[in-house]
């Protein structure tokens, strides 16, 4: 698998999980992400930090992730 395919596949996975709202296109040797919206940008970073931030966010704002369009299963996939 090429780097372009790997990156594109990762973006498609995030799109399927509801963590990105975007369009992905391929231009030669590049996968291009045209990002419209990321309801929880902290979930796109380091897994341990994202998990800790998500727990804190849910504690302070109960139910807010779901209300913002973040699927309850968003943290289920590595």
C-alpha positions in Angstrom: 0.0 0.0 0.0 1.4 3.4 -0.9 1.5 6.3 1.5 -1.3 8.1 -0.5 -3.5 5.0 -0.2 -2.7 4.7 3.6 -3.5 8.3 4.2 -6.7 8.2 2.1 -7.9 5.0 3.9 -7.3 6.7 7.3 -9.4 9.7 6.2 -12.1 7.5 4.9 -12.2 5.6 8.3 -12.5 9.0 10.2 -15.3 10.0 7.8 -17.1 6.7 8.3 -16.8 7.1 12.1 -18.4 10.6 11.9 -15.3 12.4 13.1 -14.8 14.3 9.8 -17.2 15.9 7.4 -15.3 16.4 4.3 -14.4 15.4 0.7 -11.4 13.4 -0.3 -9.9 13.5 -3.7 -6.7 12.1 -5.2 -4.5 14.4 -7.3 -1.5 12.5 -8.7 0.7 11.4 -5.8 -1.4 13.2 -3.2 -4.6 12.5 -1.2 -6.3 15.8 -0.7 -8.6 16.4 2.3 -11.2 19.3 1.9 -12.3 19.5 5.5 -15.8 20.9 6.1 -16.1 20.2 9.8 -14.6 18.1 12.6 -17.0 18.0 15.6 -14.3 16.9 18.0 -10.8 17.8 16.7 -9.1 16.5 19.8 -10.1 12.9 18.7 -7.8 13.3 15.7 -4.6 13.4 17.8 -2.8 11.1 20.2 -5.1 8.3 21.3 -4.3 8.6 25.1 -4.7 12.4 25.1 -7.9 12.1 23.0 -9.3 9.6 25.5 -8.5 11.7 28.5 -9.9 14.9 26.9 -13.0 13.1 25.9 -13.6 11.8 29.4 -13.1 15.3 30.8 -15.3 16.9 28.2 -18.1 14.4 28.9 -17.8 15.0 32.7 -18.1 18.8 32.2 -20.7 18.7 29.4 -22.7 15.4 29.9 -24.2 14.3 26.6 -22.5 17.1 24.6 -20.4 14.9 22.3 -23.6 13.1 21.1 -25.3 16.5 20.7 -22.4 17.8 18.6 -22.8 14.8 16.2 -19.9 12.7 17.7 -21.1 9.1 17.5 -21.0 7.1 20.7 -18.8 4.5 19.0 -16.2 7.1 17.8 -13.7 5.9 20.4 -14.2 2.2 19.7 -11.9 2.0 16.7 -8.1 2.4 17.0 
